[in-house]
Structure formats: C-alpha cells, structure tokens
Amino acid sequence: MAAIEDDEVSLILEEQREEIMAAKTLARDHDLAFNLQMQEALAVSRAAQTSSVPDSPTGDAATVDFTGAEEEFDFTSLILQDIARADQERRDREFGEQEMKRLKVDLDRRIHDQKFAKELMNIPEGDWSKHGDNYQKPYSLGAGSSSSSAIGNESFRVYCKGLVSEEMIGDTRAMVGGVGVAICDSTDNLIWEVKKVLGAEESKSPEIAELEALVHGLDEALTFDLGRVTFFIDHFKVFQYVTGRVEPRQSAVATLVNQVAVLQKKFSYCQPSLLTRNDIKFVFKLARDAIVSQIKWPEETSKGKTFKETCVICYEGITVDKMFSVDGCFHRFCFSCMKQHVEVKLLGGQTASCPSEGCKSEVKIECCAKFLDPKLVNVMIQRKKEGSIGVTDKVYCPYPKCSELMVKAEVLEYTKQFFVGAEQSGARKCMKCGHFFCTQCKVPWHYNVTCNDFSKTKGYQNAGDGMLKSLAQSKRWRQCIKCNNMVELVWGCYHITCRCGYEFCYTCGAEWKKKKATCSCPIWDERNIIRERNAVPPRR
C-alpha cells in the first residue's frame, strides 16, 4: 500500500513539474510575440512622421524594450525548486525505509543463526558424529519467521546518553547538547547507533538532555519492532524519575518523564537499569561527537577546506586534527595546551587529569604521543608499568641493551614454551630480546654451570649482577634479603624499611620484628643523625 502511495506522489510531482514548465514556456512565447508586435507598430509610426521627427545622433532608429525596466521575480523557478526538494525528501524517505527493512531482515537472520547454533551445541556427541552433516535449518523470512515475530520475542539492550556542555562557538560561550543511542542484542553486539544534536531548549539542563536521549532511544527501538528491551542510564536522578521514586518539579522534565512512560507501554517488556559511566562509554562518545559537530566551523586554506574549533584554554581557533580528546570524558583541548598541562603534572610526579573544571578523567600517557616527546612517553609508560607490579614480582632482563621489565610469573610461563625444566633450573627467556638469563643470579644463562660455580668465575665478575655486588661492597650498600633491592644509607638511623616492606638492620642485615631490633648493633651513628652544615667563611 505504501509503495502505491509513493508511486502516486511521484506521478503527481512529475505532472506538476511538466505543467509548470509548459506554462513557463507559453509565458515566454506570449512575451516574445507582444514585443514583436510593439516593435512593428513603432516602426510604422516612425515611418509616418519622418518629416517632423529628427534622426538620432547615430543615424539609427532607437530600439525600445517593452519587457520592463526591472525583471519580475521568477515564481516558477521557486515552485520548481520546492517540487525538486519535495521529490528528494520522498526519495530519501524511501531509501531510509528500505534500509530499515534490510536491517530488520539482517537482525532476524542473526537471531535465527544464534538459535540454531545453540541447538547444535546441545546435540549429543554420538548423534552429532552420526548425523552431524544432515543438520540444517535454512533461514526463510516467509516460512513462519517474520521479522516482527522473531525480533519481538528476543531481549535487546538500549544504551542512552544525553550531554550538555558549555563550549566556545567562535568568540562566544554557549550551551550545546548532544544525544548518543546504541541498540545491542542480548550479548551486547551492536545493531544500531545514532548521534543527534539537541536544540537550545533541550540543552538547558543535563536532566532534560538525558530524558531526550531516553525518548530518542526508545523511538529507535520501536522502529525496529523490538518487543523486549532494557534501557540503560548512568544518571541516578533521571533513573529515579523514570522508576517513579522521585517526582520531577520542573514541568519540562515532567513532560519528558511522561513521554518515556508512554513509550514504555508500547513494548511487551521495557524496564530501566542503572549503570556507571564506564559501562556506557561508547554512547557517551556519540553524544560528545554530536556536541563537537556544533562547535567546529569550515575554513578555506591553501590545502583545501578544513575544519576548526576553539580551544577553551587558549581561545585560539585550532584545526580539528590538532585537538586532543581526553579518553573517558572526551573534553577537547589543543595539543599545545595539553602538552604544557601534562608536562607540568609529570614533573611534579603526578598523574595528569582532564583540565576541564571539575572533571577527574585521567589523561592516559599512552594517548599523548601526538604532542609529547616519544622518549618521554616511553619513560612514563615504563614508570607506570613498574608501579603496577609488586616489588617481589619484578624481574629485569640482565642484558644492558634490553633491560626489559617483566613479571616473574609471566616470564616463567613464556619460558616453558622453549625450555624444559625452566622452573627448577631458574632459566628464563626475555620476552623482548629473546635471550636466556638466570633469574637467581640475574646474569646471562650459564647453562651447565651452577650459580655457585659461576659466581667464582671471571664471567660473573664482568656480568651485570657481579659488577653491582662489587660496587655494593666498595660503597658499603646493603641488599634486602626479601626482594634483593640495594639500599644505601645517606643519613638517619640504621633501622631500614625497604620499599617491599621488609625491615632490617643496615649494619648486619638482621630482621627487625614488631619495630624492634633482633641484633645488638647500635641503632644510629651521630655522624648520620646530625649532618654538618656548610661553614660560613670568616669576614676579612
């Protein structure tokens, strides 16, 4: 029925276009005939009065234009433009409907395949070995598997997010809003996603934006003929509104809450669920992208057309490829401002967070390679990795050109693939350079030589750990017996607390228990407690 109506509309538009074009051609013909008749009448009149009317200075007869001094407004062109626009809108609508039908069929086929896969998984092994090649269930849209019935019986998830943000548009600040919606199946496979720009009235408050997202999300679910949906929210107050626990005070909010309730009744099952921000991060990004689309503007350059947006820190118009988006909140700042912000935080030994006021999203150092020195990024990544691994779980590759940090358990499992008896022998294979080393004496692997025998050889003295122990003896450093970390006493008492938490005496290495020494060594030396100050030179 809809196809017949569309054909009729197309036929009517085409007839109107032909009639208007014919009328326009006829009008032009009439104007031309009128002008010719007036020119002939003028010529006859001049011929009768040649004796009394002097010739023109040029010797030629003047030509009179009867079309009018000013050209009249072309209403027919305007009407034709309206017809063309209406025809294009009709075609776009037809394309959208066909695309929606295709998506419904694809979704229905996916549901069919998933059900059949579950049936196959439940077939006993004996039956499968005998009749496995004969199991088949071809998909057929017409044979009792209509899209509406199959889709309507399945459960789907609708993720919604509405955002409002104060952004710079040119030289002025303005409130802009955006909506992100994602429809997924029961296993969170994405089916459909939408981002939408909110109007000025819809961007007045975060609550209104969130409710607009819910309305838009449920509308999209209804276009797919979904019967059972759970829609997810990360805004606690809005969740209380839609569950009826709190009555909204603003009329605009109350209207939207009522609209959500009306849409819920159109499903066989439709209930809200509360999630955290991290669980709906992908729709958060969609909403943020809708906001960004409003704050950038096109600009012609020597390289062609580009887009710019205003950095809210320096208020400069920056090309979009030089803007950094913070992962988590998706606030955007230019590379130059972010470089200064992150470097200051790193020099202070702190983790950089989003510069936006009140935002606590972490700026991941791995994402800063576009504006930070790559060497600095690698160093900070290494520091972060070191901080995430317990002291007793760390192991470093002893080869100076590698020095890769690894976790003991991980490198052991990796070595077992290449070395039989790795756990008993202490041999490990570096996960970066691939060379074998000894995890007990922390030197390149000495194969058939025991650690005790190898420690007496010249090769051990030239190895990294041997050199370290030789240096430790000359500098009078002490080694923690729990994590093997080297400790140097610069000042203070002889009670040492290692970074792994182990407490011992710096003089003899005996363990401290319950904050008390188990040895008779002196607790301090006066030279380490009272440090000498620089003497003031005498005046001459």
C-alpha positions in Angstrom: 0.0 0.0 0.0 2.8 2.4 0.9 4.6 1.6 -2.4 1.4 2.5 -4.3 1.1 5.8 -2.5 4.7 6.7 -3.2 4.2 6.0 -6.9 1.2 8.2 -6.9 3.1 11.0 -5.2 6.0 10.7 -7.7 3.5 10.8 -10.6 1.8 13.9 -9.2 5.1 15.7 -8.7 6.2 14.9 -12.3 2.9 16.1 -13.7 3.2 19.4 -11.8 6.7 19.9 -13.0 5.6 19.4 -16.6 2.7 21.7 -16.3 4.8 24.5 -14.7 7.5 24.1 -17.4 4.8 24.3 -20.2 3.3 27.4 -18.6 6.6 29.0 -18.3 7.4 28.3 -22.0 4.0 29.6 -23.0 4.5 32.8 -21.0 7.8 33.4 -22.7 6.2 32.9 -26.1 3.5 35.5 -25.3 6.1 38.0 -24.2 8.1 37.5 -27.4 5.0 37.9 -29.6 4.0 41.1 -27.7 7.5 42.6 -28.1 7.5 41.9 -31.9 4.1 43.5 -32.3 5.1 46.6 -30.4 8.3 46.9 -32.4 6.3 46.7 -35.7 3.8 49.3 -34.5 6.6 51.7 -33.5 8.4 51.3 -36.9 5.1 52.2 -38.8 4.6 55.2 -36.6 8.1 56.5 -37.2 7.8 56.0 -40.9 4.7 58.2 -41.0 6.4 61.0 -39.1 9.9 61.1 -40.7 9.5 64.7 -41.8 8.8 66.1 -38.4 11.0 63.8 -36.2 14.8 64.4 -36.5 17.1 61.5 -36.8 19.0 60.2 -33.9 22.6 61.3 -33.5 23.8 57.9 -34.5 21.7 57.8 -37.6 19.9 54.6 -36.4 16.4 54.2 -35.1 16.1 53.7 -31.4 15.0 50.3 -30.1 12.5 50.2 -27.3 12.5 47.4 -24.8 8.9 46.6 -23.6 10.0 43.9 -21.2 10.1 46.4 -18.4 13.0 48.2 -16.6 13.1 45.6 -13.9 12.8 41.9 -14.4 9.9 40.4 -12.5 10.5 37.8 -9.7 10.6 34.3 -11.2 8.0 32.5 -9.1 8.0 29.4 -11.4 11.7 28.7 -10.6 10.9 28.9 -6.9 8.0 26.5 -7.3 10.2 24.1 -9.3 12.8 24.2 -6.5 10.1 23.3 -4.0 9.0 20.4 -6.1 12.5 19.1 -6.5 13.1 19.4 -2.8 9.9 17.5 -2.0 10.9 14.8 -4.5 14.3 14.4 -3.0 12.8 14.2 0.5 10.5 11.5 -0.8 13.4 9.6 -2.2 15.4 9.9 1.0 12.4 8.6 3.0 12.1 5.7 0.6 15.8 4.9 0.9 15.6 5.1 4.7 12.6 2.7 4.8 14.4 0.2 2.5 17.5 0.5 4.7 15.4 -0.1 7.8 13.8 -3.2 6.2 17.2 -4.5 5.3 18.5 -4.0 8.9 15.4 -5.8 10.3 16.0 -8.8 8.0 19.7 -8.9 8.9 18.7 -8.8 12.6 16.1 -11.5 12.2 18.7 -13.7 10.3 21.2 -13.1 13.1 18.7 -14.3 15.7 17.8 -17.3 13.6 21.5 -18.3 13.3 22.2 -17.8 17.0 19.2 -20.0 18.0 20.3 -22.7 15.5 23.9 -22.5 16.9 22.5 -23.1 20.4 20.5 -26.1 19.2 23.7 -27.6 17.6 25.6 -27.1 20.8 23.1 -29.2 22.7 23.2 -32.1 20.3 24.8 -35.2 22.0 28.3 -36.1 20.7 27.1 -39.5 19.5 24.2 -38.1 17.5 26.5 -35.4 16.0 29.1 -37.9 14.8 26.3 -39.9 13.1 24.0 -37.3 11.7 26.0 -34.0 12.0 26.2 -33.5 8.3 22.4 -33.7 8.0 21.5 -31.0 10.5 20.3 -27.9 8.6 17.9 -25.1 9.2 17.9 -22.6 6.3 16.7 -19.1 7.0 13.4 -18.3 5.4 11.7 -14.9 6.0 8.3 -16.1 4.8 8.0 -19.5 6.5 6.9 -18.6 10.0 9.9 -16.5 10.6 8.7 -13.0 10.0 11.0 -10.3 11.3 8.4 -8.8 13.7 7.7 -12.1 15.5 11.3 -13.2 15.7 12.6 -9.9 16.8 9.7 -9.2 19.1 10.4 -12.3 21.2 14.1 -11.5 21.8 15.6 -9.3 24.5 17.6 -6.2 23.5 19.6 -3.5 25.2 19.2 0.2 24.6 22.1 2.4 25.8 21.2 6.1 26.0 23.3 9.2 26.9 22.5 12.9 26.8 25.1 15.6 27.3 25.1 19.3 27.9 28.3 21.3 27.8 29.3 25.0 27.8 31.5 25.4 24.7 33.2 28.1 22.7 31.5 28.8 19.4 33.7 31.3 17.7 34.2 34.1 20.2 31.2 33.4 22.5 30.3 30.7 25.0 27.1 28.8 24.5 25.3 25.8 26.0 25.2 22.9 23.4 23.8 19.4 23.8 24.0 16.1 22.1 22.5 12.6 22.3 24.0 9.2 21.8 22.0 6.0 21.4 23.1 2.4 20.8 20.9 -0.7 20.4 22.6 -4.0 21.1 21.4 -7.6 21.3 21.4 -9.7 24.5 25.1 -10.4 24.2 26.0 -6.7 23.6 26.6 -7.0 19.9 26.0 -3.5 18.3 23.0 -3.4 16.0 22.3 0.3 15.5 23.8 3.6 16.8 22.6 7.2 16.5 24.0 10.6 17.4 21.8 13.7 17.5 22.2 17.4 18.1 19.9 18.9 20.7 18.2 22.3 20.3 18.6 25.3 22.6 15.6 24.3 24.7 16.7 20.7 25.0 20.2 21.8 26.1 19.0 23.8 29.2 19.9 21.1 31.8 21.6 17.7 31.9 18.4 16.1 33.1 16.5 17.3 30.1 19.3 16.0 27.8 19.3 12.6 29.5 15.5 12.3 29.1 15.7 13.4 25.5 18.2 10.6 24.9 15.8 8.1 26.5 12.9 9.2 24.3 15.1 9.1 21.2 16.4 5.6 22.2 13.0 4.1 22.8 11.7 5.6 19.5 14.6 4.0 17.6 13.9 0.6 19.3 10.2 0.9 18.2 11.3 1.4 14.6 12.9 -2.0 14.7 9.7 -3.5 16.1 11.6 -4.7 19.2 9.3 -6.2 21.8 11.5 -6.7 24.9 14.1 -4.0 25.8 16.1 -2.9 28.8 17.3 0.7 28.6 20.4 1.8 30.5 21.0 5.1 32.3 24.0 6.4 34.2 22.2 9.5 35.7 20.9 8.5 39.1 18.3 11.3 39.4 16.9 10.5 36.0 16.8 6.8 36.9 14.7 7.8 40.0 12.3 9.8 37.8 11.6 7.0 35.3 11.2 4.5 38.1 8.7 6.7 39.9 10.7 7.0 43.1 11.0 10.8 42.7 8.5 13.3 41.2 10.1 15.9 38.9 9.5 19.5 39.9 10.1 21.2 36.5 7.3 21.0 34.0 9.7 20.3 31.1 11.2 17.4 33.0 7.8 16.0 34.0 6.6 16.1 30.4 9.6 14.1 29.2 9.2 11.6 32.0 5.6 11.1 31.0 6.7 10.7 27.4 9.1 7.9 28.4 6.3 6.2 30.4 4.1 6.3 27.3 6.8 4.8 25.1 7.4 2.0 27.7 3.9 0.8 27.3 4.4 0.2 23.6 6.7 -2.7 24.4 5.8 -6.1 25.8 8.7 -5.6 28.2 10.6 -2.4 28.9 12.5 -1.6 32.1 15.3 0.8 33.0 18.6 -0.2 34.5 21.3 2.0 36.2 24.9 1.7 35.0 28.2 3.5 35.6 29.8 6.0 33.2 32.4 3.4 32.1 29.7 0.9 31.1 28.2 3.3 28.6 31.4 5.0 27.3 30.6 4.3 23.6 27.3 6.2 23.7 29.0 8.9 25.8 31.4 9.3 22.8 28.4 9.5 20.4 26.8 12.3 22.4 30.2 14.1 22.7 30.7 13.8 18.9 27.3 15.4 18.4 28.4 18.4 20.6 31.7 18.7 18.7 29.9 18.9 15.4 28.3 22.1 16.6 31.4 23.9 17.8 33.6 23.5 14.6 33.4 25.6 11.5 34.8 25.2 8.0 37.6 27.3 6.7 39.3 27.5 3.3 43.1 27.1 3.3 45.8 26.7 0.7 45.5 22.9 1.2 41.7 23.0 0.7 38.8 23.0 3.0 39.4 22.3 6.7 37.5 22.5 10.0 38.5 24.4 13.1 37.2 24.6 16.7 38.1 26.8 19.6 40.3 25.6 22.4 38.6 26.5 25.7 42.0 27.1 27.4 43.8 29.4 24.9 40.7 30.5 23.0 42.5 30.0 19.7 40.9 28.6 16.5 42.7 25.3 16.0 42.3 22.7 13.2 40.4 19.6 14.4 43.4 17.4 13.7 45.4 19.4 16.3 42.8 18.9 19.0 43.2 16.2 21.7 40.2 14.3 23.1 40.5 13.1 26.7 39.6 9.4 26.9 36.7 9.0 29.3 35.1 12.4 29.2 36.0 13.4 25.6 36.7 17.0 26.5 38.8 18.6 23.8 41.9 20.8 24.0 44.6 21.8 21.6 47.9 20.0 21.5 49.9 23.0 22.8 47.8 23.5 25.9 47.7 19.8 26.7 51.5 19.5 26.3 52.0 22.2 28.9 49.4 20.7 31.2 50.7 17.1 31.1 54.4 18.1 31.4 53.8 20.2 34.5 51.9 17.3 36.1 54.6 14.8 35.2 57.4 17.0 36.5 55.5 17.2 39.8 55.3 13.4 40.0 51.5 13.5 39.5 49.1 11.8 37.1 47.6 14.2 34.7 43.8 14.6 34.7 41.4 16.4 32.4 42.0 20.2 32.5 38.2 20.9 32.5 37.0 22.2 35.8 35.5 19.5 38.0 36.4 16.7 35.6 38.5 13.9 37.1 39.1 11.8 33.9 42.7 10.5 33.7 44.8 11.5 30.8 46.4 8.3 29.7 50.1 8.7 28.9 49.8 6.2 26.0 47.4 8.6 24.2 49.8 11.6 24.5 52.3 10.6 21.8 50.9 13.1 19.4 52.1 16.1 21.4 54.7 14.7 23.8 58.3 13.6 23.1 58.1 9.9 22.3 61.1 9.2 24.6 59.2 10.9 27.5 56.1 8.8 26.7 58.1 5.6 26.8 59.7 6.5 30.1 56.4 7.4 31.7 54.8 4.2 30.4 57.7 2.2 31.9 57.3 4.0 35.2 53.6 3.3 35.2 54.3 -0.4 34.5 56.9 -0.5 37.3 54.4 1.0 39.7 51.7 -1.6 38.8 54.0 -4.6 39.5 54.8 -5.6 43.0 58.4 -5.4 44.1 58.8 -9.1 44.7 57.2 -9.9 41.3 59.6 -7.8 39.1 62.4 -9.3 37.0 64.6 -7.3 34.6 66.5 -8.7 31.6 70.2 -8.5 32.5 71.3 -7.6 29.0 72.3 -3.9 29.0 70.8 -3.3 25.6 67.4 -4.7 26.7 66.7 -4.3 30.4 63.0 -5.2 29.8 60.8 -5.2 32.9 58.7 -8.4 33.2 56.5 -10.2 35.8 58.1 -13.3 37.2 55.0 -15.5 36.7 54.5 -14.3 33.1 58.2 -14.8 32.0 58.1 -18.3 33.6 55.1 -19.3 31.6 56.7 -17.8 28.5 60.0 -19.7 29.0 58.2 -23.1 29.5 57.4 -23.0 25.8 61.1 -23.1 24.9 63.0 -24.6 27.9 62.2 -27.9 29.6 62.6 -27.7 33.4 62.7 -23.9 33.4 61.1 -23.7 36.9 63.7 -26.0 38.5 66.7 -24.6 36.7 66.0 -20.9 37.1 66.4 -20.3 33.3 64.2 -17.6 31.8 63.8 -16.2 28.3 63.4 -12.5 27.9 60.0 -11.7 26.3 61.6 -8.8 24.4 65.1 -9.7 23.2 64.6 -13.5 23.4 67.9 -14.2 25.2 68.1 -16.6 28.1 69.2 -15.5 31.5 69.4 -16.8 35.1 66.7 -15.5 37.4 68.6 -16.5 40.5 71.9 -14.7 39.9 70.5 -12.3 37.3 73.1 -12.8 34.6 73.1 -14.3 31.1 72.3 -18.0 31.3 75.3 -20.1 32.3 73.9 -23.5 31.0 75.6 -26.5 32.7 77.4 -24.4 35.3 75.7 -23.9 38.7 75.1 -20.5 40.1 77.7 -21.1 42.9 80.4 -22.2 40.5 79.6 -19.4 38.0 79.9 -16.7 40.8 83.5 -17.7 41.2 84.4 -17.2 37.6 85.6 -14.1 35.8 82.5 -14.1 33.6 80.4 -13.4 36.7 82.5 -10.5 37.8 82.0 -9.0 34.3 78.3 -9.7 34.3 75.8 -7.0 35.4 74.9 -8.5 38.8 78.5 -9.3 39.6 79.6 -5.7 38.9 76.7 -4.5 41.0 77.7 -6.6 44.0 81.3 -5.5 43.6 80.2 -1.9 43.6 77.9 -2.5 46.6 80.8 -3.9 48.6 83.0 -0.8 47.9 80.2 1.6 48.6 79.0 -0.4 51.7 75.5 -0.8 50.3 73.1 -3.4 51.8 70.8 -5.8 50.0 67.3 -6.6 51.1 67.1 -10.4 51.5 63.4 -10.4 50.6 63.4 -8.5 47.3 67.2 -8.2 46.6 66.8 -4.4 46.3 70.0 -2.4 47.0 69.9 0.2 49.8 72.3 3.0 50.6 72.2 4.8 53.9 72.8 8.5 53.4 71.6 9.8 56.7 69.4 8.6 59.6 69.4 5.6 61.8 70.3 2.0 61.0 66.7 0.8 61.0 65.9 0.3 57.3 62.5 -0.2 55.9 62.7 -1.5 52.3 60.2 -0.4 49.7 58.9 -4.0 49.8 58.1 -3.5 53.5 60.8 -5.7 54.9 62.6 -4.2 57.9 66.3 -5.0 58.8 69.4 -3.6 60.4 71.7 -1.8 58.0 74.8 -2.9 59.9 74.4 -6.7 60.0 71.2 -7.3 57.9 69.3 -8.9 60.9 65.5 -8.6 60.6 63.5 -6.1 62.7 60.3 -7.6 64.2 57.5 -5.5 65.6 59.6 -2.4 65.2 62.3 -3.8 67.4 65.8 -4.9 66.5 66.8 -8.6 66.9 70.5 -7.8 67.0 72.8 -5.8 69.4 74.1 -3.4 66.8 74.0 0.3 67.6 70.8 2.0 66.3 72.5 5.1 65.0 75.7 6.9 64.5 75.9 10.5 65.4 77.5 11.4 62.1 74.4 10.2 60.3 71.9 11.9 62.6 73.5 15.4 62.8 74.6 16.4 59.4 77.3 19.1 59.1 76.2 22.4 57.7 78.2 24.4 55.4 80.6 26.6 57.4 80.2 30.4 56.9 83.6 31.8 55.8 85.1 34.4 58.1 85.0 38.0 57.2 88.2 39.7 56.3 
